[in-house]
Amino acid sequence: MFEVDKVIARRLDSAVPLVGDVARYIISAGGKRLRPVLLLLTCGALGFREAQRFNLAAVVEFIHTATLLHDDVVDESTLRRGRSTANEAFGNPASVLVGDFLYSRAFQMMVEADDMRIMQILAEATNVIAEGEVLQLMNMHDASLDEAAYLRVIRSKTAKLFEASARLGAVLAESSPEVEAACGAYGQALGTAFQVVDDVLDYSGETAEMGKNLGDDLREGKATLPLIMAMQLGTGAQRDMIREAIETGAVARLQTVVEIVRQTGALEATLSAASQEAQRAIAAAQQLPANCYADGLIQLASQLLERRH
């Protein structure tokens, strides 16, 4: 990761000072860097040790960061990773345009790999992510959303870049189609579990721990899995209250909605869904060669359910 950070710092250079200022602001905030980690662990498990893995790990982090910049503008977010979002600090126009810069820089870097399969994976991933963003926008304030529709959004919006990151490790290692498919399955399952747990934390975490405002999902009218489960498990009155909160984005009733989510067992039901995805990831990782890197992938999936931010 130290080598990846060096690539990131070098490739953020721009003749336009504001580009570097905004990009460094959001990247320096830290974050889990799970997508680069996933690519590096997959490369390790499959025996690829060349420097190209650092370049592509930086590429997936740039793509992820670009989506964050755009997301925060769309969602009108003010807090991420414990401090003001880039759009709050620099304004919406700068955030959108620097997000575009990061996308285009990522494509410059992936071209340098001179591998059409790498280009296919990353081009498809960015396209699917964009579709997922639009799909989520269409689903805002829709209280009729079911679990299948919810999963479709997060597998596009979040899990797709996890899947791409794992696949890239297999491509770099020139693995068989079967191994690449196993890596892709691992990444998709891990990314899905990660987002499901993230949605649980919006109703069970603490702002200081999470680095974002609790209730943001409700304010934005997102029918996430905890709310979907609470409507399935709750009484008619509880269901009506949650439906109204989703349709209006009424954070004034946030505490009441949180209590309903907790009382109905919706959090436990949602975590059970995340656990199933984590187990699917573990099963996929067990198809890779047995070594400390594959063990790391298994451990990553196992510990995902314990995260608090």
C-alpha positions in Angstrom: 0.0 0.0 0.0 3.0 2.3 0.6 3.9 1.8 -3.1 0.3 2.4 -4.2 0.3 5.7 -2.2 3.4 6.7 -4.0 1.8 6.1 -7.4 -1.3 8.0 -6.2 0.7 11.0 -5.1 2.7 11.1 -8.4 -0.3 10.8 -10.7 -2.3 13.5 -8.9 0.0 16.1 -10.4 -1.7 18.6 -12.5 -0.8 22.0 -14.0 -4.1 23.3 -12.6 -3.5 23.8 -8.8 -7.2 23.3 -7.8 -7.3 19.9 -9.3 -4.5 18.6 -7.0 -6.0 20.5 -4.0 -9.4 18.9 -4.3 -8.1 15.4 -5.2 -5.6 15.4 -2.4 -8.2 16.7 0.1 -10.4 13.7 -0.4 -7.7 11.1 -0.8 -5.7 12.3 2.2 -8.8 11.8 4.4 -7.8 8.1 4.4 -10.6 5.6 4.1 -10.3 1.9 4.1 -8.7 1.6 0.6 -10.4 -1.8 0.4 -10.4 -1.9 -3.4 -6.7 -1.5 -3.8 -6.1 -4.0 -1.0 -8.4 -6.5 -2.7 -6.4 -6.2 -5.9 -3.1 -6.6 -4.1 -4.3 -9.6 -2.1 -5.6 -11.3 -5.3 -2.3 -10.6 -7.1 -0.5 -12.1 -4.1 -2.7 -15.2 -3.9 -2.1 -15.8 -7.6 1.6 -15.2 -7.6 1.8 -11.8 -9.5 4.6 -9.6 -8.1 5.3 -7.0 -10.8 4.9 -3.3 -10.3 1.8 -3.0 -12.6 -0.3 -4.1 -9.6 0.5 -0.8 -7.9 -0.5 1.2 -10.9 -3.9 -0.6 -11.2 -4.5 -0.5 -7.5 -4.1 3.3 -7.8 -6.5 3.3 -10.8 -9.3 1.6 -8.9 -8.8 4.0 -6.0 -9.0 7.0 -8.4 -12.3 5.6 -9.9 -13.7 5.1 -6.4 -12.7 8.6 -5.3 -14.3 10.1 -8.4 -17.6 8.4 -7.5 -17.3 9.8 -4.0 -16.9 13.3 -5.3 -19.9 13.0 -7.5 -22.0 11.1 -4.9 -21.5 13.8 -2.3 -22.7 16.5 -4.8 -25.8 14.4 -5.8 -26.6 13.5 -2.2 -25.8 17.1 -0.9 -23.6 15.4 1.8 -21.6 17.6 4.2 -19.6 15.0 6.2 -17.4 12.1 5.0 -14.6 10.3 6.9 -15.1 12.6 9.9 -14.6 16.0 8.1 -16.3 18.2 5.6 -16.9 16.8 2.1 -15.0 18.2 -0.8 -18.2 19.9 -2.1 -18.7 21.5 1.3 -15.1 22.7 1.3 -14.6 23.7 -2.3 -18.1 23.9 -3.8 -20.1 21.6 -6.2 -18.5 22.7 -9.5 -14.9 22.0 -8.3 -16.0 18.6 -6.9 -17.7 17.5 -10.1 -14.9 18.6 -12.4 -12.1 17.1 -10.3 -14.1 13.9 -10.2 -14.0 14.0 -14.0 -10.3 14.6 -13.9 -9.8 11.5 -11.7 -11.9 9.4 -14.1 -9.8 10.5 -17.1 -6.5 10.1 -15.2 -7.6 6.6 -14.3 -8.2 5.8 -18.0 -4.8 7.2 -18.9 -3.2 4.9 -16.4 -5.1 1.8 -17.4 -4.2 2.3 -21.1 -0.5 2.1 -20.0 -1.1 -1.5 -19.0 -1.6 -2.2 -22.7 -4.0 -5.1 -22.0 -7.4 -5.1 -23.7 -8.9 -7.3 -21.0 -8.0 -4.8 -18.3 -9.6 -2.1 -20.4 -12.7 -4.2 -20.8 -13.1 -4.9 -17.1 -12.6 -1.3 -16.0 -14.6 0.3 -18.8 -17.5 -2.1 -18.0 -17.2 -1.4 -14.2 -17.3 2.4 -14.6 -20.3 2.1 -16.9 -22.2 -0.2 -14.6 -21.4 2.1 -11.6 -22.9 5.1 -13.5 -26.0 3.0 -14.3 -26.3 2.1 -10.6 -26.1 5.7 -9.6 -28.9 6.7 -12.0 -30.9 3.7 -10.8 -30.5 4.7 -7.2 -31.6 8.3 -8.2 -34.7 6.8 -9.8 -35.5 4.8 -6.6 -35.2 7.8 -4.3 -38.3 8.2 -2.1 -39.8 4.9 -3.4 -41.1 3.0 -0.4 -42.2 0.1 -2.5 -38.6 -1.0 -3.3 -38.0 -4.7 -2.4 -34.9 -6.6 -1.5 -34.2 -7.7 -5.1 -34.3 -4.1 -6.4 -32.1 -2.9 -3.5 -29.5 -5.6 -4.3 -29.5 -4.7 -7.9 -28.5 -1.1 -7.0 -25.7 -2.0 -4.6 -24.3 -4.7 -6.9 -24.0 -2.0 -9.6 -23.1 1.0 -7.5 -20.8 -0.5 -4.9 -20.0 -4.2 -5.6 -19.0 -3.8 -9.2 -15.7 -2.0 -8.5 -14.9 -4.7 -5.8 -15.5 -7.3 -8.5 -13.4 -5.5 -11.0 -10.5 -5.1 -8.5 -10.4 -8.8 -7.8 -10.7 -9.7 -11.5 -7.8 -7.5 -12.3 -5.5 -9.5 -10.0 -6.5 -12.7 -12.0 -5.9 -11.0 -15.3 -2.5 -9.7 -14.3 -1.5 -13.2 -13.1 -2.8 -14.6 -16.5 -5.1 -17.0 -14.6 -7.6 -19.3 -16.1 -11.2 -18.1 -16.9 -12.3 -20.3 -13.9 -10.0 -18.6 -11.5 -10.9 -15.1 -12.8 -14.6 -16.0 -12.3 -13.9 -17.1 -8.7 -12.1 -13.8 -8.1 -15.0 -11.9 -9.6 -17.5 -13.8 -7.5 -15.4 -13.1 -4.4 -15.3 -9.3 -5.1 -19.0 -9.1 -5.9 -20.0 -10.9 -2.7 -17.6 -8.9 -0.6 -18.7 -5.6 -2.0 -22.4 -6.5 -1.5 -21.7 -7.5 2.1 -19.7 -4.3 2.7 -22.6 -2.1 1.5 -25.3 -4.0 3.4 -23.2 -3.6 6.6 -22.7 0.1 5.8 -26.5 0.5 5.5 -26.9 -1.2 8.9 -24.5 1.3 10.4 -26.7 4.2 9.3 -29.2 3.1 11.9 -26.9 1.5 14.5 -23.6 3.5 14.5 -22.4 6.7 16.0 -21.5 9.8 13.9 -18.0 10.1 15.5 -17.2 6.5 14.7 -18.6 6.5 11.2 -17.4 9.8 10.0 -20.7 10.7 8.5 -24.1 12.0 9.7 -26.5 9.3 10.9 -29.8 9.3 9.1 -28.3 10.5 5.8 -29.9 7.6 3.9 -33.3 8.5 5.3 -32.9 12.2 4.5 -32.0 11.3 0.9 -35.1 9.0 0.7 -33.1 5.8 0.3 -35.1 2.6 1.0 -32.1 0.6 2.2 -32.3 -3.0 3.5 -32.8 -2.2 7.2 -35.9 -0.1 6.3 -37.2 -2.8 3.8 -36.8 -5.4 6.5 -38.5 -3.2 9.1 -41.5 -2.7 6.9 -41.7 -6.5 6.3 -41.4 -7.3 10.1 -43.2 -4.4 11.7 -46.8 -3.6 12.4 -49.1 -1.8 10.0 -48.6 1.5 11.9 -44.8 1.0 11.9 -44.8 0.2 8.2 -46.9 3.4 7.5 -44.5 5.5 9.5 -41.4 4.2 7.6 -43.1 4.5 4.3 -44.0 8.2 5.0 -40.4 8.9 6.2 -38.9 7.4 3.0 -41.4 9.3 0.7 -40.8 12.6 2.5 -37.2 12.3 3.7 -38.5 13.4 7.1 -35.5 13.2 9.4 -37.6 14.8 12.2 -38.8 11.3 12.9 -35.4 9.7 12.5 -35.2 8.6 16.2 -38.7 7.0 15.9 -37.7 5.2 12.7 -34.4 4.0 14.3 -36.4 2.6 17.2 -38.7 0.7 14.8 -35.7 -0.7 12.9 -34.2 -1.9 16.1 -37.4 -3.2 17.7 -38.5 -5.2 14.7 -35.3 -7.2 14.4 -34.6 -5.6 11.0 -30.9 -5.0 11.8 -30.4 -8.7 12.7 -32.2 -9.7 9.5 -30.1 -7.3 7.4 -26.9 -8.6 9.1 -28.0 -12.1 8.3 -28.2 -11.1 4.6 -24.7 -9.6 4.8 -23.4 -12.8 6.5 -24.7 -14.9 3.5 -22.8 -12.7 1.1 -19.7 -13.0 3.3 -19.9 -16.8 3.2 -20.3 -16.6 -0.5 -17.1 -14.6 -0.7 -15.3 -17.1 1.6 -16.4 -20.0 -0.6 -15.0 -18.2 -3.7 -11.7 -17.4 -2.0 -11.3 -21.1 -1.1 -11.1 -21.9 -4.8 -7.8 -20.0 -5.0 -4.3 -21.4 -4.2 -3.9 -21.9 -0.5 -1.4 -19.3 0.8 -1.3 -16.4 3.2 -2.8 -14.0 0.7 -5.8 -16.2 0.1 -6.1 -16.5 3.9 -6.1 -12.7 4.0 -9.1 -12.6 1.6 -10.9 -15.1 3.8 -10.1 -13.2 6.9 -11.3 -9.9 5.2 -14.7 -11.4 4.5 -15.0 -13.0 7.9 -14.2 -9.7 9.7 -16.5 -7.6 7.6 -19.5 -8.1 9.8 -17.6 -6.7 12.8 -16.9 -3.3 11.3 -18.2 -0.2 13.1 -17.5 2.5 10.6 
